[in-house]
Amino acid sequence: MMIDSPAPRTSRRSALKGLGIIGGAAAVGLGGDWGAGAAEARVGPGPVGTDDAPLAGRTEAVGALLATSPGLTYATFGMFAFQPNLFANGYSVSGTGCFSSTMAGYVVANLDLPTGAIVKEVAFAGQNSSGAPASFFVERYSLDGGGSTTISDVLIPSGAATIQSASVAVNHVVDSAFSYDAAGFTSSVIRMYSCRIGFAGPFGPIPLNPQARKLDTRFPGPLTGKFQAGKTRTLTLSPELPAGAAAALLNVTVTDTVGSGFLIVYPAGTTRPGTSNINWFGSGQTIANNATVAVSAGGAVQIYCGGGGAPQAHVIVDLLGYLT
């Protein structure tokens, strides 16, 4: 899979598969928020961590740091959901989080997110007493072995060894063709406390009959002409896409390609993600792929063309249906 970002991270998942622990890695709680009542319901008085810090009190403290948004469901993954990608790095879990204790390394949790949900928020809480921000992230893995891509990257600021939290806004539709993980590079001074995912839905697909061709750059129109590397165009999907739709079901085709490149389709007005929706690998190709993409409040998406050299392609976009 081609992405507009550094090379995909794959070593953690491979290591977990080899150790046979992926299936039992996650414990998920759906709904509610992290107020004191929710924390008390989910965490009892013990156990006591290896640094003698009671876990329940720590969970309540984290809850006070993370605000919730109306209309979203939250899945929370606590420190016990995370496992090391390599046991040689050591592993400790205590009232101050889970971390690689022998040498620095990744801890990973599998995220059981519902297909068709739109991830809106990703938040992490942890401790970071190192001299630089610590990166915790959510990534997805192709079930056909296509590698991983990051859908959000959250930086926990450096500072004193106290619980900190940070979050990012995301617009990602959970796809059944992928599995999802949360991970972070930890050490004795960088510790993972928890990950919380806020999502809308899940939404069921509503097909359009007939389907609507919304873009064909081979013919005259406001977006006519081939896409070129580094260029972004905005495509409005109304009126066929109804007002209030959360996401669009699209078929994206490239034809008469030049060089090798890729397209990224994402909600208009948001930060471009690092995950491509369609790739081509030479001149003169015609390739199609389905994509489920969250849309802006006005029902628009943006399409970015990237790749090395000077790739070009005509682009055809058909609206197949939508999620509400």
Order of alpha helices (4+ residues) and beta strands (2+ residues): alpha-beta-alpha-alpha-beta-beta-beta-beta-beta-beta-beta-beta-beta-beta-beta-beta-beta-beta-beta-beta-beta-beta-beta-beta
